[in-house]
Amino acid sequence: MLGWLSPCRIGFGDTAVAPVFFLPFLLHLMILSSHGKSAMSLLIKAIIGAVIVMLIGILAKTRHYYIAWLIPLFPTFALIAHYIVVTERGTEALRATILFGIWSIIPYLIYLISLYYFTASMKLPLVLLSAVVCWSASAFVLIKVWAHFYNQ
């Protein structure tokens, strides 16, 4: 394996991977690359995405496979979005974005609950499709309600 992918101890009694500690560095690269629209910027984002996917795959094979679930929940894109919103629209728009982000947990929760429920009675492709449909429907309702009450 590559040196930076070599297992290391992180205190869980099992091995994990060194790239976990590179997430802040990857986030910094993404923020820096978000300023330009160049091909290099897209390449950096693609490489970061590939590293994150590899990290999830590697962590999913450890005894503590559930840690892989934390990687997509790292607020990388939220941090980038917040930075862009505050620089483009100001603090008040950022506060509205944060409030919407708090409410956006509801569709994600619906996705997880439906995923958990459907795994007892369906095959995996149908489970995933059904959970995404539940997320989509709840996200649609959230957007409509938000637009009605907040953007009067």
C-alpha positions in Angstrom: 0.0 0.0 0.0 1.1 3.6 -0.4 2.8 5.2 2.5 0.1 7.7 3.3 -2.5 4.9 3.2 -0.6 2.8 5.7 -2.6 1.8 8.8 -2.0 3.8 12.0 -3.3 3.6 15.5 -5.9 6.1 16.6 -6.9 4.7 19.9 -9.9 2.5 19.1 -8.0 -0.8 19.5 -8.3 -1.3 15.8 -6.4 0.1 12.8 -7.7 3.1 10.9 -6.1 5.1 8.1 -3.8 8.1 8.1 -5.9 10.1 5.6 -8.4 10.8 8.3 -6.0 13.3 9.6 -5.7 15.0 6.1 -9.4 16.1 6.0 -8.7 19.7 7.2 -5.9 19.9 4.6 -8.3 18.6 1.9 -10.9 21.1 3.0 -8.4 23.9 2.8 -7.5 22.9 -0.8 -11.2 22.8 -1.7 -11.7 26.3 -0.4 -8.7 27.6 -2.2 -9.7 25.9 -5.4 -13.3 27.3 -5.2 -12.1 30.7 -6.1 -11.0 29.8 -9.6 -12.9 28.2 -12.4 -9.8 26.6 -14.0 -9.3 23.0 -15.0 -6.8 22.7 -12.2 -9.5 23.6 -9.7 -11.7 20.9 -11.1 -8.9 18.4 -11.0 -8.1 19.2 -7.4 -11.8 18.7 -6.4 -11.9 15.4 -8.3 -8.7 14.2 -6.5 -10.1 15.2 -3.2 -13.4 13.4 -3.9 -11.5 10.3 -5.0 -9.4 10.3 -1.8 -12.6 10.7 0.3 -14.2 7.7 -1.5 -11.1 5.6 -0.9 -11.1 6.6 2.7 -14.7 5.5 3.1 -13.9 2.2 1.4 -10.9 1.5 3.6 -12.6 2.5 6.8 -15.6 0.3 5.9 -13.3 -2.7 6.0 -12.1 -2.1 9.6 -13.6 -3.5 12.7 -15.1 -0.1 13.4 -16.8 0.2 10.0 -19.3 2.7 11.3 -16.6 5.3 11.4 -16.9 5.4 7.6 -20.3 7.0 8.1 -18.7 10.1 9.6 -16.7 10.9 6.6 -19.6 11.9 4.3 -21.1 13.8 7.3 -17.9 16.0 7.6 -19.3 19.5 6.7 -16.8 20.0 3.8 -19.4 21.3 1.3 -21.3 23.2 4.0 -18.2 25.1 4.9 -17.5 25.9 1.3 -21.2 27.0 0.8 -21.1 29.1 3.9 -17.9 30.8 2.8 -19.3 31.5 -0.6 -22.7 32.8 0.7 -21.1 35.1 3.2 -18.7 36.6 0.7 -21.4 36.9 -2.0 -24.4 37.9 0.0 -23.4 38.9 3.5 -23.9 37.8 7.1 -27.7 37.9 7.0 -27.9 35.5 4.1 -25.4 33.2 5.9 -27.7 33.2 9.0 -30.7 32.2 6.7 -28.6 29.5 5.2 -27.6 28.2 8.6 -31.2 28.2 9.7 -32.3 26.3 6.5 -29.4 23.9 7.2 -30.8 23.1 10.6 -34.2 22.3 9.1 -32.6 20.3 6.3 -31.7 17.7 8.9 -35.3 16.5 8.7 -35.1 15.1 5.2 -31.9 13.3 6.1 -33.5 11.9 9.2 -36.4 10.7 7.1 -33.9 9.1 4.7 -32.2 7.2 7.6 -35.5 6.1 9.2 -36.9 4.8 5.9 -33.6 3.1 5.1 -33.7 1.3 8.4 -37.3 0.4 8.0 -37.0 -0.8 4.4 -34.0 -3.0 5.0 -36.2 -5.5 6.9 -38.5 -6.2 3.9 -36.8 -5.2 0.5 -33.7 -6.0 -1.5 -30.9 -3.4 -1.4 -31.4 -1.6 -4.7 -35.1 -1.1 -3.9 -34.2 -0.1 -0.3 -31.8 2.6 -1.5 -34.2 3.8 -4.2 -37.1 4.0 -1.8 -35.0 5.9 0.8 -33.9 8.4 -1.8 -37.5 8.9 -2.9 -38.5 9.5 0.8 -35.6 12.0 1.1 -36.6 13.7 -2.2 -40.3 14.1 -1.2 -39.4 15.4 2.3 -36.8 17.8 0.8 -39.4 19.1 -1.7 -41.9 19.7 1.1 -39.2 21.5 3.2 -38.3 23.8 0.3 -42.0 24.6 -0.4 -42.6 25.3 3.3 -39.4 27.3 3.6 -40.3 29.4 0.5 -43.8 30.0 1.8 -42.9 31.1 5.3 -39.4 32.6 5.0 -39.2 34.1 1.5 -42.6 35.8 1.7 
